[in-house]
């Protein structure tokens, strides 16, 4: 039985992006394997993914009938908080699969890993595009209610990529990963900048509740983290993961087309610290849709049972 039985992989692919979550800016559960799998995907579905993605750098950026602007800041930023984190989990899993290789990696493999790190930086900016008011009035209290010590350190898929994101790369990537190391340093700068934006004067939930709660087993922490972000763990093929990734990429890109990263009616641009005003950070902000389309193509073709690669130019971050 498929982890997605009842909502087939083909159904996930064919449903219009405006139906994501059953309504505009709705949410969907994500199904991921506990450990990334290496089995082949379905060739017919892969070809259909490729047709949707197309050859151009911006294909997949939006469907023909995307949603209109969100009705409220709370609706928009809650969608971004949950869906952006779900995309992040898939990027971490894909990066972890690549980092697990032992043979010397070809240059395009390292370039693809660098794009994944930049994609993670883009998702940090996307999820943290909320205003400070919405974060402290809606998002932070929701995490505290889920567990008073709720922490990103509980994320199940982060552990396998922690050392890579800190710039300690596998031996297979040595000598050809300068761009990847630069992306990891940029990711760290983005992460620190977001902390300055959203919680400039407040301790983390984990720090503030250190003396008020007992330590939990690692598996319990990971499950609490997954359930908050509507993520389930079950056997799941690369094809099924690719379908879910593509749906979220299209939904996020439709959102950005309709609202922009910082919508005028709820703009948090004025709250950005200097660390998020750096030229390289703003380059990511301006190219999120193109970057996600390139990452989706990478993932789709990697999950194909053939070795065929997309016919497009290479680049470290898909801009």
ChimeraX commands (.cxc) that place a marker at each C-alpha (Angstrom):
marker #1 position 0.00,0.00,0.00 radius 0.5
marker #1 position 1.23,3.47,-0.84 radius 0.5
marker #1 position 1.71,6.01,1.92 radius 0.5
marker #1 position -0.55,8.25,-0.16 radius 0.5
marker #1 position -3.33,5.74,-0.94 radius 0.5
marker #1 position -6.65,7.55,-1.07 radius 0.5
marker #1 position -4.89,10.55,-2.61 radius 0.5
marker #1 position -2.95,8.98,-5.47 radius 0.5
marker #1 position 0.32,10.35,-6.76 radius 0.5
marker #1 position -1.39,11.09,-10.07 radius 0.5
marker #1 position -4.16,12.92,-8.21 radius 0.5
marker #1 position -1.62,15.01,-6.34 radius 0.5
marker #1 position -0.08,15.98,-9.64 radius 0.5
marker #1 position -3.24,16.69,-11.61 radius 0.5
marker #1 position -5.25,18.68,-9.07 radius 0.5
marker #1 position -5.11,22.41,-9.74 radius 0.5
marker #1 position -2.86,24.39,-7.48 radius 0.5
marker #1 position -5.81,26.57,-6.47 radius 0.5
marker #1 position -7.19,23.41,-4.84 radius 0.5
marker #1 position -4.12,22.95,-2.62 radius 0.5
marker #1 position -5.60,22.29,0.81 radius 0.5
marker #1 position -9.14,22.55,-0.58 radius 0.5
marker #1 position -9.12,26.37,-0.63 radius 0.5
marker #1 position -6.88,29.30,-1.38 radius 0.5
marker #1 position -4.01,29.34,1.13 radius 0.5
marker #1 position -5.14,26.04,2.60 radius 0.5
marker #1 position -2.80,23.43,4.04 radius 0.5
marker #1 position -2.07,19.82,3.18 radius 0.5
marker #1 position -0.42,17.06,5.21 radius 0.5
marker #1 position 3.01,16.01,4.00 radius 0.5
marker #1 position 4.08,12.35,3.94 radius 0.5
marker #1 position 7.82,11.68,4.10 radius 0.5
marker #1 position 9.93,8.59,4.79 radius 0.5
marker #1 position 11.69,8.54,8.13 radius 0.5
marker #1 position 14.88,7.77,6.23 radius 0.5
marker #1 position 15.08,8.98,2.62 radius 0.5
marker #1 position 14.56,6.09,0.21 radius 0.5
marker #1 position 16.59,5.29,-2.89 radius 0.5
marker #1 position 14.14,3.29,-4.99 radius 0.5
marker #1 position 13.22,4.34,-8.51 radius 0.5
marker #1 position 10.20,6.42,-9.36 radius 0.5
marker #1 position 7.53,5.80,-11.99 radius 0.5
marker #1 position 8.71,6.73,-15.47 radius 0.5
marker #1 position 5.30,7.79,-16.81 radius 0.5
marker #1 position 4.66,10.11,-13.87 radius 0.5
marker #1 position 8.18,11.54,-14.14 radius 0.5
marker #1 position 7.52,12.46,-17.78 radius 0.5
marker #1 position 4.29,14.18,-16.75 radius 0.5
marker #1 position 6.15,16.13,-14.07 radius 0.5
marker #1 position 8.67,17.20,-16.69 radius 0.5
marker #1 position 5.88,18.40,-18.97 radius 0.5
marker #1 position 4.50,20.56,-16.16 radius 0.5
marker #1 position 7.90,21.95,-15.29 radius 0.5
marker #1 position 8.89,22.61,-18.89 radius 0.5
marker #1 position 12.28,23.81,-20.15 radius 0.5
marker #1 position 12.30,27.44,-19.07 radius 0.5
marker #1 position 13.81,28.78,-15.83 radius 0.5
marker #1 position 10.51,30.24,-14.64 radius 0.5
marker #1 position 8.21,27.37,-15.65 radius 0.5
marker #1 position 6.25,26.07,-12.71 radius 0.5
marker #1 position 6.27,29.57,-11.24 radius 0.5
marker #1 position 2.47,29.70,-11.29 radius 0.5
marker #1 position -0.51,27.86,-12.66 radius 0.5
marker #1 position -2.90,29.36,-15.18 radius 0.5
marker #1 position -5.39,30.26,-12.44 radius 0.5
marker #1 position -3.54,31.12,-9.27 radius 0.5
marker #1 position -5.20,32.48,-6.15 radius 0.5
marker #1 position -5.96,36.13,-5.61 radius 0.5
marker #1 position -4.34,38.07,-2.78 radius 0.5
marker #1 position -4.86,36.57,0.66 radius 0.5
marker #1 position -7.79,37.86,2.71 radius 0.5
marker #1 position -5.68,38.65,5.76 radius 0.5
marker #1 position -2.11,38.73,7.03 radius 0.5
marker #1 position -2.92,35.91,9.45 radius 0.5
marker #1 position -4.19,33.63,6.65 radius 0.5
marker #1 position -1.22,34.34,4.39 radius 0.5
marker #1 position 1.56,34.03,6.94 radius 0.5
marker #1 position 0.13,30.88,8.54 radius 0.5
marker #1 position 0.09,29.25,5.09 radius 0.5
marker #1 position 3.70,30.34,4.58 radius 0.5
marker #1 position 4.83,29.16,8.03 radius 0.5
marker #1 position 3.51,25.63,7.60 radius 0.5
marker #1 position 4.01,25.09,3.86 radius 0.5
marker #1 position 7.44,26.72,3.80 radius 0.5
marker #1 position 8.63,24.45,6.60 radius 0.5
marker #1 position 7.28,21.40,4.77 radius 0.5
marker #1 position 9.30,22.38,1.71 radius 0.5
marker #1 position 12.33,22.85,3.94 radius 0.5
marker #1 position 12.04,19.27,5.22 radius 0.5
marker #1 position 12.11,17.99,1.64 radius 0.5
marker #1 position 15.14,20.13,0.80 radius 0.5
marker #1 position 16.94,18.78,3.86 radius 0.5
marker #1 position 16.15,15.19,2.87 radius 0.5
marker #1 position 17.37,15.76,-0.68 radius 0.5
marker #1 position 20.56,17.41,0.57 radius 0.5
marker #1 position 21.10,14.55,3.02 radius 0.5
marker #1 position 20.76,11.98,0.24 radius 0.5
marker #1 position 23.39,13.76,-1.82 radius 0.5
marker #1 position 25.75,14.19,1.12 radius 0.5
marker #1 position 25.55,10.47,1.90 radius 0.5
marker #1 position 27.37,9.52,-1.32 radius 0.5
marker #1 position 30.92,8.21,-1.01 radius 0.5
marker #1 position 32.16,8.36,-4.62 radius 0.5
marker #1 position 33.69,11.66,-5.84 radius 0.5
marker #1 position 30.76,13.84,-6.82 radius 0.5
marker #1 position 30.58,15.37,-10.31 radius 0.5
marker #1 position 30.50,19.19,-10.45 radius 0.5
marker #1 position 26.80,19.34,-11.33 radius 0.5
marker #1 position 25.99,17.29,-8.21 radius 0.5
marker #1 position 27.78,19.82,-5.98 radius 0.5
marker #1 position 26.10,22.70,-7.85 radius 0.5
marker #1 position 22.74,21.05,-7.18 radius 0.5
marker #1 position 23.60,20.73,-3.48 radius 0.5
marker #1 position 24.44,24.45,-3.43 radius 0.5
marker #1 position 21.03,25.19,-4.93 radius 0.5
marker #1 position 19.40,23.15,-2.18 radius 0.5
marker #1 position 21.18,25.21,0.47 radius 0.5
marker #1 position 20.10,28.40,-1.27 radius 0.5
marker #1 position 16.59,26.98,-1.46 radius 0.5
marker #1 position 16.69,26.50,2.31 radius 0.5
marker #1 position 17.79,30.14,2.68 radius 0.5
marker #1 position 14.86,31.14,0.45 radius 0.5
marker #1 position 12.43,29.16,2.63 radius 0.5
marker #1 position 13.82,30.85,5.74 radius 0.5
marker #1 position 13.06,34.22,4.16 radius 0.5
marker #1 position 9.65,33.03,2.93 radius 0.5
marker #1 position 8.46,31.62,6.26 radius 0.5
marker #1 position 9.86,34.64,8.11 radius 0.5
marker #1 position 8.28,37.17,5.75 radius 0.5
marker #1 position 5.55,37.64,8.36 radius 0.5
marker #1 position 5.32,40.84,10.33 radius 0.5
marker #1 position 6.69,40.83,13.87 radius 0.5
marker #1 position 3.12,41.40,15.10 radius 0.5
marker #1 position 1.77,38.25,13.41 radius 0.5
marker #1 position 4.76,36.22,14.59 radius 0.5
marker #1 position 4.29,37.19,18.26 radius 0.5
marker #1 position 0.49,37.23,18.20 radius 0.5
marker #1 position -0.18,34.06,16.14 radius 0.5
marker #1 position 2.85,31.93,15.27 radius 0.5
marker #1 position 4.99,31.95,18.41 radius 0.5
marker #1 position 2.00,31.32,20.75 radius 0.5
marker #1 position 0.89,28.39,18.56 radius 0.5
marker #1 position 4.30,26.74,18.97 radius 0.5
marker #1 position 4.30,27.39,22.71 radius 0.5
marker #1 position 0.85,25.78,23.01 radius 0.5
marker #1 position 2.09,22.74,21.11 radius 0.5
marker #1 position 4.97,22.50,23.59 radius 0.5
marker #1 position 6.46,25.30,25.74 radius 0.5
marker #1 position 10.02,24.27,24.76 radius 0.5
marker #1 position 9.25,23.88,21.04 radius 0.5
marker #1 position 12.47,24.14,19.05 radius 0.5
marker #1 position 13.76,23.83,15.50 radius 0.5
marker #1 position 16.46,21.58,16.95 radius 0.5
marker #1 position 13.76,18.90,17.22 radius 0.5
marker #1 position 13.42,18.63,13.42 radius 0.5
marker #1 position 13.92,15.02,12.34 radius 0.5
marker #1 position 15.49,15.83,8.95 radius 0.5
marker #1 position 17.91,18.50,10.14 radius 0.5
marker #1 position 20.36,16.18,11.92 radius 0.5
marker #1 position 21.74,14.51,8.76 radius 0.5
marker #1 position 22.55,17.90,7.17 radius 0.5
marker #1 position 23.69,19.86,10.23 radius 0.5
marker #1 position 27.41,19.37,9.56 radius 0.5
marker #1 position 27.01,20.25,5.86 radius 0.5
marker #1 position 25.18,23.48,6.67 radius 0.5
marker #1 position 27.99,24.37,9.06 radius 0.5
marker #1 position 30.49,24.07,6.21 radius 0.5
marker #1 position 31.92,20.63,7.05 radius 0.5
marker #1 position 31.49,18.80,3.77 radius 0.5
marker #1 position 31.76,15.12,2.81 radius 0.5
marker #1 position 35.10,13.95,1.47 radius 0.5
marker #1 position 33.41,13.21,-1.88 radius 0.5
marker #1 position 32.85,16.97,-2.34 radius 0.5
marker #1 position 36.32,18.16,-1.38 radius 0.5
marker #1 position 38.14,20.36,-3.83 radius 0.5
marker #1 position 35.04,21.32,-5.83 radius 0.5
marker #1 position 32.68,22.90,-3.32 radius 0.5
marker #1 position 33.76,26.54,-2.86 radius 0.5
marker #1 position 30.33,27.76,-3.99 radius 0.5
marker #1 position 28.59,25.36,-1.63 radius 0.5
marker #1 position 30.67,26.61,1.31 radius 0.5
marker #1 position 29.72,30.19,0.38 radius 0.5
marker #1 position 26.04,29.21,0.30 radius 0.5
marker #1 position 26.34,27.62,3.75 radius 0.5
marker #1 position 27.87,30.84,5.13 radius 0.5
marker #1 position 25.09,32.88,3.50 radius 0.5
marker #1 position 22.49,30.54,5.00 radius 0.5
marker #1 position 23.91,31.11,8.47 radius 0.5
marker #1 position 23.78,34.90,7.93 radius 0.5
marker #1 position 20.14,34.65,6.81 radius 0.5
marker #1 position 19.28,32.53,9.85 radius 0.5
marker #1 position 20.86,35.05,12.22 radius 0.5
marker #1 position 19.20,37.96,10.42 radius 0.5
marker #1 position 15.76,36.40,10.80 radius 0.5
marker #1 position 16.31,35.94,14.52 radius 0.5
marker #1 position 17.15,39.64,14.76 radius 0.5
marker #1 position 14.01,40.50,12.81 radius 0.5
marker #1 position 11.45,38.36,14.64 radius 0.5
marker #1 position 12.81,37.99,18.18 radius 0.5
marker #1 position 15.35,40.77,18.70 radius 0.5
marker #1 position 14.80,40.96,22.46 radius 0.5
marker #1 position 13.17,37.64,23.37 radius 0.5
marker #1 position 14.77,34.30,24.27 radius 0.5
marker #1 position 13.76,31.22,22.29 radius 0.5
marker #1 position 10.92,29.07,23.59 radius 0.5
marker #1 position 13.49,26.42,24.48 radius 0.5
marker #1 position 15.54,28.90,26.52 radius 0.5
marker #1 position 12.56,30.48,28.24 radius 0.5
marker #1 position 11.11,27.14,29.37 radius 0.5
marker #1 position 14.36,25.40,30.31 radius 0.5
marker #1 position 13.47,25.22,34.02 radius 0.5
marker #1 position 9.76,24.51,33.51 radius 0.5
marker #1 position 9.63,21.23,31.58 radius 0.5
marker #1 position 11.27,17.82,31.71 radius 0.5
marker #1 position 13.50,16.64,28.85 radius 0.5
marker #1 position 11.67,14.51,26.30 radius 0.5
marker #1 position 13.02,11.48,24.40 radius 0.5
marker #1 position 14.38,12.38,20.97 radius 0.5
marker #1 position 11.69,10.44,19.07 radius 0.5
marker #1 position 8.95,12.19,21.03 radius 0.5
marker #1 position 10.44,15.60,20.27 radius 0.5
marker #1 position 10.70,14.73,16.58 radius 0.5
marker #1 position 7.09,13.54,16.48 radius 0.5
marker #1 position 5.83,16.68,18.21 radius 0.5
marker #1 position 7.73,18.77,15.67 radius 0.5
marker #1 position 6.33,16.78,12.73 radius 0.5
marker #1 position 2.73,16.94,13.93 radius 0.5
marker #1 position 2.87,20.71,14.36 radius 0.5
marker #1 position 3.90,21.04,10.71 radius 0.5
marker #1 position 1.31,18.45,9.52 radius 0.5
marker #1 position 4.02,15.97,8.55 radius 0.5
marker #1 position 3.54,12.20,8.67 radius 0.5
marker #1 position 6.20,9.48,8.39 radius 0.5
marker #1 position 5.52,6.38,6.31 radius 0.5
marker #1 position 7.12,4.38,3.47 radius 0.5
marker #1 position 7.08,6.76,0.53 radius 0.5
marker #1 position 8.70,6.45,-2.91 radius 0.5
marker #1 position 10.81,9.18,-4.53 radius 0.5
marker #1 position 8.02,9.67,-7.06 radius 0.5
marker #1 position 5.49,10.38,-4.30 radius 0.5
marker #1 position 7.90,12.80,-2.62 radius 0.5
marker #1 position 8.51,14.55,-5.96 radius 0.5
marker #1 position 4.75,14.97,-6.48 radius 0.5
marker #1 position 4.35,16.57,-3.06 radius 0.5
marker #1 position 7.35,18.81,-3.63 radius 0.5
marker #1 position 6.01,20.01,-6.96 radius 0.5
marker #1 position 2.57,20.80,-5.51 radius 0.5
marker #1 position 4.13,22.92,-2.80 radius 0.5
marker #1 position 6.50,24.67,-5.17 radius 0.5
marker #1 position 3.60,25.62,-7.42 radius 0.5
marker #1 position 1.46,26.76,-4.46 radius 0.5
marker #1 position 4.28,28.89,-3.03 radius 0.5
marker #1 position 5.07,30.42,-6.42 radius 0.5
marker #1 position 1.39,31.22,-6.98 radius 0.5
marker #1 position 1.36,32.92,-3.58 radius 0.5
marker #1 position 4.42,35.00,-4.47 radius 0.5
marker #1 position 2.91,35.96,-7.83 radius 0.5
marker #1 position -0.29,37.13,-6.11 radius 0.5
marker #1 position 1.14,38.77,-2.99 radius 0.5
marker #1 position 4.88,39.32,-3.40 radius 0.5
marker #1 position 7.28,38.31,-0.67 radius 0.5
marker #1 position 6.35,41.37,1.39 radius 0.5
marker #1 position 2.72,42.28,0.60 radius 0.5
marker #1 position 2.00,45.97,0.81 radius 0.5
marker #1 position -0.98,45.55,3.15 radius 0.5
marker #1 position 1.11,43.64,5.69 radius 0.5
marker #1 position 4.66,44.55,4.81 radius 0.5
marker #1 position 7.44,43.59,7.18 radius 0.5
marker #1 position 10.13,45.06,4.92 radius 0.5
marker #1 position 10.61,47.98,7.30 radius 0.5
marker #1 position 11.39,45.52,10.11 radius 0.5
marker #1 position 14.32,43.99,8.26 radius 0.5
marker #1 position 17.65,44.31,10.10 radius 0.5
marker #1 position 20.79,45.27,8.20 radius 0.5
marker #1 position 21.80,41.59,7.98 radius 0.5
marker #1 position 18.78,40.96,5.71 radius 0.5
marker #1 position 19.46,44.02,3.57 radius 0.5
marker #1 position 22.73,42.64,2.20 radius 0.5
marker #1 position 22.88,42.42,-1.59 radius 0.5
marker #1 position 23.21,38.62,-1.65 radius 0.5
marker #1 position 20.20,38.18,0.64 radius 0.5
marker #1 position 18.05,40.47,-1.48 radius 0.5
marker #1 position 19.19,38.54,-4.56 radius 0.5
marker #1 position 17.58,35.44,-3.03 radius 0.5
marker #1 position 14.37,37.39,-2.29 radius 0.5
marker #1 position 14.11,38.50,-5.92 radius 0.5
marker #1 position 14.63,35.03,-7.39 radius 0.5
marker #1 position 12.65,32.68,-5.11 radius 0.5
marker #1 position 10.24,31.53,-7.83 radius 0.5
marker #1 position 12.96,30.77,-10.37 radius 0.5
marker #1 position 15.08,29.04,-7.75 radius 0.5
marker #1 position 12.22,26.80,-6.61 radius 0.5
marker #1 position 11.45,25.85,-10.20 radius 0.5
marker #1 position 15.06,24.80,-10.74 radius 0.5
marker #1 position 15.13,22.78,-7.50 radius 0.5
marker #1 position 11.87,21.06,-8.47 radius 0.5
marker #1 position 13.36,20.04,-11.81 radius 0.5
marker #1 position 16.47,18.72,-10.07 radius 0.5
marker #1 position 14.33,16.63,-7.73 radius 0.5
marker #1 position 12.00,15.33,-10.43 radius 0.5
marker #1 position 14.80,14.22,-12.71 radius 0.5
marker #1 position 16.79,12.73,-9.87 radius 0.5
marker #1 position 13.81,10.55,-8.93 radius 0.5
marker #1 position 13.49,9.29,-12.51 radius 0.5
marker #1 position 14.47,5.66,-13.14 radius 0.5
marker #1 position 16.55,6.84,-16.09 radius 0.5
marker #1 position 19.71,8.91,-16.07 radius 0.5
marker #1 position 18.25,11.60,-18.35 radius 0.5
marker #1 position 18.94,15.11,-17.13 radius 0.5
marker #1 position 17.04,18.36,-17.94 radius 0.5
marker #1 position 18.41,20.25,-20.92 radius 0.5
marker #1 position 19.35,23.58,-19.36 radius 0.5
marker #1 position 22.44,25.45,-18.32 radius 0.5
marker #1 position 24.12,24.76,-15.04 radius 0.5
marker #1 position 24.55,27.23,-12.21 radius 0.5
marker #1 position 25.18,27.17,-8.52 radius 0.5
marker #1 position 21.89,28.66,-7.45 radius 0.5
marker #1 position 19.59,28.81,-10.45 radius 0.5
marker #1 position 19.29,32.57,-10.69 radius 0.5
marker link #1:1,2 radius 0.2
marker link #1:2,3 radius 0.2
marker link #1:3,4 radius 0.2
marker link #1:4,5 radius 0.2
marker link #1:5,6 radius 0.2
marker link #1:6,7 radius 0.2
marker link #1:7,8 radius 0.2
marker link #1:8,9 radius 0.2
marker link #1:9,10 radius 0.2
marker link #1:10,11 radius 0.2
marker link #1:11,12 radius 0.2
marker link #1:12,13 radius 0.2
marker link #1:13,14 radius 0.2
marker link #1:14,15 radius 0.2
marker link #1:15,16 radius 0.2
marker link #1:16,17 radius 0.2
marker link #1:17,18 radius 0.2
marker link #1:18,19 radius 0.2
marker link #1:19,20 radius 0.2
marker link #1:20,21 radius 0.2
marker link #1:21,22 radius 0.2
marker link #1:22,23 radius 0.2
marker link #1:23,24 radius 0.2
marker link #1:24,25 radius 0.2
marker link #1:25,26 radius 0.2
marker link #1:26,27 radius 0.2
marker link #1:27,28 radius 0.2
marker link #1:28,29 radius 0.2
marker link #1:29,30 radius 0.2
marker link #1:30,31 radius 0.2
marker link #1:31,32 radius 0.2
marker link #1:32,33 radius 0.2
marker link #1:33,34 radius 0.2
marker link #1:34,35 radius 0.2
marker link #1:35,36 radius 0.2
marker link #1:36,37 radius 0.2
marker link #1:37,38 radius 0.2
marker link #1:38,39 radius 0.2
marker link #1:39,40 radius 0.2
marker link #1:40,41 radius 0.2
marker link #1:41,42 radius 0.2
marker link #1:42,43 radius 0.2
marker link #1:43,44 radius 0.2
marker link #1:44,45 radius 0.2
marker link #1:45,46 radius 0.2
marker link #1:46,47 radius 0.2
marker link #1:47,48 radius 0.2
marker link #1:48,49 radius 0.2
marker link #1:49,50 radius 0.2
marker link #1:50,51 radius 0.2
marker link #1:51,52 radius 0.2
marker link #1:52,53 radius 0.2
marker link #1:53,54 radius 0.2
marker link #1:54,55 radius 0.2
marker link #1:55,56 radius 0.2
marker link #1:56,57 radius 0.2
marker link #1:57,58 radius 0.2
marker link #1:58,59 radius 0.2
marker link #1:59,60 radius 0.2
marker link #1:60,61 radius 0.2
marker link #1:61,62 radius 0.2
marker link #1:62,63 radius 0.2
marker link #1:63,64 radius 0.2
marker link #1:64,65 radius 0.2
marker link #1:65,66 radius 0.2
marker link #1:66,67 radius 0.2
marker link #1:67,68 radius 0.2
marker link #1:68,69 radius 0.2
marker link #1:69,70 radius 0.2
marker link #1:70,71 radius 0.2
marker link #1:71,72 radius 0.2
marker link #1:72,73 radius 0.2
marker link #1:73,74 radius 0.2
marker link #1:74,75 radius 0.2
marker link #1:75,76 radius 0.2
marker link #1:76,77 radius 0.2
marker link #1:77,78 radius 0.2
marker link #1:78,79 radius 0.2
marker link #1:79,80 radius 0.2
marker link #1:80,81 radius 0.2
marker link #1:81,82 radius 0.2
marker link #1:82,83 radius 0.2
marker link #1:83,84 radius 0.2
marker link #1:84,85 radius 0.2
marker link #1:85,86 radius 0.2
marker link #1:86,87 radius 0.2
marker link #1:87,88 radius 0.2
marker link #1:88,89 radius 0.2
marker link #1:89,90 radius 0.2
marker link #1:90,91 radius 0.2
marker link #1:91,92 radius 0.2
marker link #1:92,93 radius 0.2
marker link #1:93,94 radius 0.2
marker link #1:94,95 radius 0.2
marker link #1:95,96 radius 0.2
marker link #1:96,97 radius 0.2
marker link #1:97,98 radius 0.2
marker link #1:98,99 radius 0.2
marker link #1:99,100 radius 0.2
marker link #1:100,101 radius 0.2
marker link #1:101,102 radius 0.2
marker link #1:102,103 radius 0.2
marker link #1:103,104 radius 0.2
marker link #1:104,105 radius 0.2
marker link #1:105,106 radius 0.2
marker link #1:106,107 radius 0.2
marker link #1:107,108 radius 0.2
marker link #1:108,109 radius 0.2
marker link #1:109,110 radius 0.2
marker link #1:110,111 radius 0.2
marker link #1:111,112 radius 0.2
marker link #1:112,113 radius 0.2
marker link #1:113,114 radius 0.2
marker link #1:114,115 radius 0.2
marker link #1:115,116 radius 0.2
marker link #1:116,117 radius 0.2
marker link #1:117,118 radius 0.2
marker link #1:118,119 radius 0.2
marker link #1:119,120 radius 0.2
marker link #1:120,121 radius 0.2
marker link #1:121,122 radius 0.2
marker link #1:122,123 radius 0.2
marker link #1:123,124 radius 0.2
marker link #1:124,125 radius 0.2
marker link #1:125,126 radius 0.2
marker link #1:126,127 radius 0.2
marker link #1:127,128 radius 0.2
marker link #1:128,129 radius 0.2
marker link #1:129,130 radius 0.2
marker link #1:130,131 radius 0.2
marker link #1:131,132 radius 0.2
marker link #1:132,133 radius 0.2
marker link #1:133,134 radius 0.2
marker link #1:134,135 radius 0.2
marker link #1:135,136 radius 0.2
marker link #1:136,137 radius 0.2
marker link #1:137,138 radius 0.2
marker link #1:138,139 radius 0.2
marker link #1:139,140 radius 0.2
marker link #1:140,141 radius 0.2
marker link #1:141,142 radius 0.2
marker link #1:142,143 radius 0.2
marker link #1:143,144 radius 0.2
marker link #1:144,145 radius 0.2
marker link #1:145,146 radius 0.2
marker link #1:146,147 radius 0.2
marker link #1:147,148 radius 0.2
marker link #1:148,149 radius 0.2
marker link #1:149,150 radius 0.2
marker link #1:150,151 radius 0.2
marker link #1:151,152 radius 0.2
marker link #1:152,153 radius 0.2
marker link #1:153,154 radius 0.2
marker link #1:154,155 radius 0.2
marker link #1:155,156 radius 0.2
marker link #1:156,157 radius 0.2
marker link #1:157,158 radius 0.2
marker link #1:158,159 radius 0.2
marker link #1:159,160 radius 0.2
marker link #1:160,161 radius 0.2
marker link #1:161,162 radius 0.2
marker link #1:162,163 radius 0.2
marker link #1:163,164 radius 0.2
marker link #1:164,165 radius 0.2
marker link #1:165,166 radius 0.2
marker link #1:166,167 radius 0.2
marker link #1:167,168 radius 0.2
marker link #1:168,169 radius 0.2
marker link #1:169,170 radius 0.2
marker link #1:170,171 radius 0.2
marker link #1:171,172 radius 0.2
marker link #1:172,173 radius 0.2
marker link #1:173,174 radius 0.2
marker link #1:174,175 radius 0.2
marker link #1:175,176 radius 0.2
marker link #1:176,177 radius 0.2
marker link #1:177,178 radius 0.2
marker link #1:178,179 radius 0.2
marker link #1:179,180 radius 0.2
marker link #1:180,181 radius 0.2
marker link #1:181,182 radius 0.2
marker link #1:182,183 radius 0.2
marker link #1:183,184 radius 0.2
marker link #1:184,185 radius 0.2
marker link #1:185,186 radius 0.2
marker link #1:186,187 radius 0.2
marker link #1:187,188 radius 0.2
marker link #1:188,189 radius 0.2
marker link #1:189,190 radius 0.2
marker link #1:190,191 radius 0.2
marker link #1:191,192 radius 0.2
marker link #1:192,193 radius 0.2
marker link #1:193,194 radius 0.2
marker link #1:194,195 radius 0.2
marker link #1:195,196 radius 0.2
marker link #1:196,197 radius 0.2
marker link #1:197,198 radius 0.2
marker link #1:198,199 radius 0.2
marker link #1:199,200 radius 0.2
marker link #1:200,201 radius 0.2
marker link #1:201,202 radius 0.2
marker link #1:202,203 radius 0.2
marker link #1:203,204 radius 0.2
marker link #1:204,205 radius 0.2
marker link #1:205,206 radius 0.2
marker link #1:206,207 radius 0.2
marker link #1:207,208 radius 0.2
marker link #1:208,209 radius 0.2
marker link #1:209,210 radius 0.2
marker link #1:210,211 radius 0.2
marker link #1:211,212 radius 0.2
marker link #1:212,213 radius 0.2
marker link #1:213,214 radius 0.2
marker link #1:214,215 radius 0.2
marker link #1:215,216 radius 0.2
marker link #1:216,217 radius 0.2
marker link #1:217,218 radius 0.2
marker link #1:218,219 radius 0.2
marker link #1:219,220 radius 0.2
marker link #1:220,221 radius 0.2
marker link #1:221,222 radius 0.2
marker link #1:222,223 radius 0.2
marker link #1:223,224 radius 0.2
marker link #1:224,225 radius 0.2
marker link #1:225,226 radius 0.2
marker link #1:226,227 radius 0.2
marker link #1:227,228 radius 0.2
marker link #1:228,229 radius 0.2
marker link #1:229,230 radius 0.2
marker link #1:230,231 radius 0.2
marker link #1:231,232 radius 0.2
marker link #1:232,233 radius 0.2
marker link #1:233,234 radius 0.2
marker link #1:234,235 radius 0.2
marker link #1:235,236 radius 0.2
marker link #1:236,237 radius 0.2
marker link #1:237,238 radius 0.2
marker link #1:238,239 radius 0.2
marker link #1:239,240 radius 0.2
marker link #1:240,241 radius 0.2
marker link #1:241,242 radius 0.2
marker link #1:242,243 radius 0.2
marker link #1:243,244 radius 0.2
marker link #1:244,245 radius 0.2
marker link #1:245,246 radius 0.2
marker link #1:246,247 radius 0.2
marker link #1:247,248 radius 0.2
marker link #1:248,249 radius 0.2
marker link #1:249,250 radius 0.2
marker link #1:250,251 radius 0.2
marker link #1:251,252 radius 0.2
marker link #1:252,253 radius 0.2
marker link #1:253,254 radius 0.2
marker link #1:254,255 radius 0.2
marker link #1:255,256 radius 0.2
marker link #1:256,257 radius 0.2
marker link #1:257,258 radius 0.2
marker link #1:258,259 radius 0.2
marker link #1:259,260 radius 0.2
marker link #1:260,261 radius 0.2
marker link #1:261,262 radius 0.2
marker link #1:262,263 radius 0.2
marker link #1:263,264 radius 0.2
marker link #1:264,265 radius 0.2
marker link #1:265,266 radius 0.2
marker link #1:266,267 radius 0.2
marker link #1:267,268 radius 0.2
marker link #1:268,269 radius 0.2
marker link #1:269,270 radius 0.2
marker link #1:270,271 radius 0.2
marker link #1:271,272 radius 0.2
marker link #1:272,273 radius 0.2
marker link #1:273,274 radius 0.2
marker link #1:274,275 radius 0.2
marker link #1:275,276 radius 0.2
marker link #1:276,277 radius 0.2
marker link #1:277,278 radius 0.2
marker link #1:278,279 radius 0.2
marker link #1:279,280 radius 0.2
marker link #1:280,281 radius 0.2
marker link #1:281,282 radius 0.2
marker link #1:282,283 radius 0.2
marker link #1:283,284 radius 0.2
marker link #1:284,285 radius 0.2
marker link #1:285,286 radius 0.2
marker link #1:286,287 radius 0.2
marker link #1:287,288 radius 0.2
marker link #1:288,289 radius 0.2
marker link #1:289,290 radius 0.2
marker link #1:290,291 radius 0.2
marker link #1:291,292 radius 0.2
marker link #1:292,293 radius 0.2
marker link #1:293,294 radius 0.2
marker link #1:294,295 radius 0.2
marker link #1:295,296 radius 0.2
marker link #1:296,297 radius 0.2
marker link #1:297,298 radius 0.2
marker link #1:298,299 radius 0.2
marker link #1:299,300 radius 0.2
marker link #1:300,301 radius 0.2
marker link #1:301,302 radius 0.2
marker link #1:302,303 radius 0.2
marker link #1:303,304 radius 0.2
marker link #1:304,305 radius 0.2
marker link #1:305,306 radius 0.2
marker link #1:306,307 radius 0.2
marker link #1:307,308 radius 0.2
marker link #1:308,309 radius 0.2
marker link #1:309,310 radius 0.2
marker link #1:310,311 radius 0.2
marker link #1:311,312 radius 0.2
marker link #1:312,313 radius 0.2
marker link #1:313,314 radius 0.2
marker link #1:314,315 radius 0.2
marker link #1:315,316 radius 0.2
marker link #1:316,317 radius 0.2
marker link #1:317,318 radius 0.2
marker link #1:318,319 radius 0.2
view
